[in-house]
């Protein structure tokens, strides 16, 4: 059945997307943990962090991300600097988990709502593209010249890039036409008749453009 092919193709890519999401989340969380609030002069964690960090310290990365692609033009506290990227984390997690539940549930799974889920993962892919470009751009700022913050930002960028790849592969698996659905769109050789699925799943001929009778001139079933 077509829906079983959708399951076997989509579910592995969705789990891989979930794994890349975990990598991105770990990278972003580590970047947030090493964030130093440039508005207060305090250490990691903003106002609740360690006081006494000099204003010239290269670890003051919030005030050195101004006007960098994907970040604010002003100086933000650590709790709000990466807010948009935490939204991406939440949105991608919810959509991926719901898609997995639908894909593994009995019935037609994702095949019945192919257009919706293709659009959802297109949005997820675009969001991770923005995140990957923003994190790569941050690597060129003075706030990430030190080894530890730089490694953490690279991890976040790598997780975002891998998530883009698996989002697109999930779109391919969900949005493609497989199995019986593809057969229903192909005319039967030598007859000009298309194939459509009967009530019990069996194939039956459908008059096409070369067919005779009252259905002559109709397009093949499934087109």
N, C-alpha and C positions, 0 to 999 in steps of 0.2 A: 504494500500500500504506500501511496505517496507520503502520507503523514509519518510512516515509520522511517522513511528515508530522511525526512526533515529532522526527526529525532536523532538519528544516528549521525547526521552531519552537523546539526546545530549544537547539540549538547556538549561535545568536546571543545568546540570553540568558545562556548559560553564559560566553561570551567577554566579555560586558559585565560580568558578575559578577566575572570575573577582573580586568578593568580597574579596577573600583571597589575590589576587594581591594588592587590595587597602590597606589591612591590612599590607602587607609586605612593600609597598611603604611608608606608614605612619611611620612605624618603622624605615625604612632606612633613611627617611628624618629627623626624629628626632635624629637619631644617627649622621647624617652628621651635624645637627645644633649644637649638643653638642661637636663636634670634636674640639680639641685643637691642633694647629699646633706645633708639636715637633721640626720642623726645624727652627722656628723663635722665639719661646718663647712667642707667642701672644695667645690671648684667642680664643673663638669659632669663626670659620669663617676664620681662617688663618691670612694672612697679614692684612686683613681689620678688624680683631677683636680687642678686648681690649688688650692693651699692658701690660706688667709688670707681667705676670704669671711666678712664680718661676719654675726653671727647675726640681725641685724635686716634683712638684705637681702631684698627681696621676691622674689628669684630662688630663695630656699630653698623650693622648692615641695613637697618631700616631707613636711616637718613641717606644712605648711598644708593638706594634703589629708586630714587625719585626720577620720574620720566623714563625709566626703563620700560621696555615693552611689557605690558601685562601687569604693571604696578602703578600705584597712585602717583600723581604729580606732586603731592604733598607728603610730609613725613607722618607716618601712621605708627601707632603703637603695635607691638607684636601680635596682640590679640585680634587685630583687624587687618593686618598687612596681607595675610594669606587667606582671607575670608572667602574670596571667590573660588579659590582652589579647593577649599573644604566643601564648598557647594558642589563642585565637580565630583569629589569623592562620594558625597551622599547620593547625588543623582545617579551616577554610574552604578553604585552598589544596589540601590533600590530597583533600577530597571533590569539589571542583570539577574538579580535574585527572582524577580517576578517572571522574567522570561524563562528561567530554569524551571520554576514551578509549573508554568504553563506547558513547557516542552515535555516534562516528565509525567504530566497528568494523563490519565486515560483519555482517549479520543484523538481528535485531529491535531491537537497541540498548536504549534505556531503556524502551521500551514493555513489555518482558517483565518488568521489575522496577519498574513504575510506583509501587507502594505504598511500596517501600523508599526510592526516591530522593525521593519527595514528603516522606516523614518526615525524611530527611536535610536537605533544604533548609529545612524548617520549623525544625529545630534551628539551622541556620546563621542564619536570619532572626532568631530569638529572641536568639541570642548577639550579633548585631550591634545589635539593639535595646538590649540591656543596655549595650554599648560606647558607643553614641551618647548614651544618657542620662548615663552616667558622664562622658564627655568634655564634654558640655554643662554638667553640674553643676560640673566642675572650673573652668570659665571664670569662675564667680562667686567663686572662692577668691582670696585675696590673692596667691598664688604665680603667678598668671597675669594680673596687671594690666599688666605690661610688654608692649610691642608684639610682640616676637619670640616669646616663649613662648605668647602668646595666639594669634597667627597659626598657629603650629604645632598647637596644640590644636584650633583651629577646623578645620584641614585634616583632622585625625584624625576629628573629629566628622562632618564632611561626608562623608568616605569611608565611615564606618559607616552613615550614613543612606542613602546611595546604594546601598550593599551590601544593606541591608534591602529596598529596592525591587526590585533585580534578583534577589534570592533568592526573593521572592514571585512575580515573573514567571516564574522558572525552575520553581517549583512548579506554576504554572498551565499552562505548556507541557508539562511532563512528566506531570502528573496528569490532564489532560483526555483525553477519548475522541475520536479523530479518524477520518475517512475510513471505511474498510470496517468498523471496529469500531462506529462509530455506526450504520451501515446495518444491521448485524446485530441491533441492538436495536430497530429500528423495524418494526412489522408491515406487511406488504404491503397496500396499499390494496384494500379490497373482499374480501379473502380471509381476514383474521384470521391470516395466516401470517407468521412472522418470517423473516428471512434469516440464514443462517449461511454461513461460508466453506468451500468444498470443499477437497479435498486439493490441488488445483492452483490455488487462489486464486479459483475461480469461485463466484458466489453460487448457492445452491440453497435452495428453500423448505423451511421447517420448520413442521410443523403447530403451530398455536397454539390458543387457547382456543376458536375457532370452527371449527377444523378437524374433519374426520371421520376415522374409523378408529381404530386402537389408540392413536394419539398425541394424541387429542382431550383437551382440558382442560389440556394442558401449557402452561407459560409460554413466551413468545417466547424464541428462542435468544439467548444473550448477556446475559440479565437476571440 
